[in-house]
Amino acid sequence: MPHLLRFSRDIESRLERLAQRTGKSKGELIESCLAMGMHDLEAQFLLEEAVSAPLASHRPALDQLLRESGLGA
């Protein structure tokens, strides 16, 4: 894996400790962290898109539901 990023000393030392504890290489740990982070971001964006989508286009209006049920005026 090409070394594209330079990490701070803190992150480098944390990666070293994790590599020793897990038996994985630093590259594997970085890829795993990146994959988890990307998954979280994608999920967040999907949630934001779902919330921002207009609800009115997906459901009939309340007054229409009441009329159809016989409860409306």
C-alpha positions in Angstrom: 0.0 0.0 0.0 1.5 3.3 -1.0 2.0 5.7 1.9 -0.3 8.5 0.9 -0.9 10.1 4.3 1.4 11.2 7.1 -0.1 10.6 10.5 0.5 12.4 13.7 2.8 10.8 16.2 -0.2 10.0 18.4 -2.0 8.2 15.6 1.1 6.3 14.6 1.7 5.1 18.2 -1.9 4.1 18.5 -1.7 2.1 15.2 1.5 0.5 16.5 -0.2 -0.6 19.7 -3.3 -1.9 17.9 -1.1 -3.8 15.4 0.8 -5.5 18.3 -2.5 -6.3 20.1 -4.4 -7.6 17.1 -1.6 -9.2 15.1 -2.8 -7.2 12.0 -0.6 -4.9 10.0 -1.0 -1.2 10.2 -2.2 -1.2 6.6 -5.0 -3.7 7.5 -6.0 -1.6 10.4 -6.1 1.6 8.3 -8.2 -0.2 5.7 -10.6 -1.5 8.3 -10.9 1.9 9.9 -11.5 3.5 6.5 -14.1 0.9 5.6 -16.0 1.4 8.9 -15.9 5.2 8.6 -17.1 5.1 5.0 -20.0 2.8 6.0 -21.0 5.2 8.8 -20.9 8.2 6.5 -22.9 6.5 3.8 -25.5 5.4 6.4 -25.6 9.0 7.7 -26.1 10.4 4.2 -28.8 7.9 3.4 -30.6 8.8 6.6 -30.3 12.5 5.9 -31.7 12.0 2.4 -34.6 10.0 3.8 -35.5 12.6 6.3 -35.3 15.4 3.8 -37.5 13.7 1.3 -41.0 15.2 1.3 -43.4 12.9 3.2 -46.5 14.3 1.4 -45.6 12.7 -1.9 -45.6 9.3 -0.3 -48.8 9.4 1.7 -52.3 10.7 1.1 -53.3 13.8 3.0 -55.0 13.3 6.4 -58.3 14.9 5.2 -58.4 12.5 2.3 -57.9 9.5 4.7 -60.7 10.8 6.9 -63.1 11.3 4.0 -62.4 7.8 2.7 -62.9 6.3 6.1 -66.2 8.0 6.6 -65.0 10.1 9.5 -64.3 13.3 7.6 -66.7 16.0 6.7 
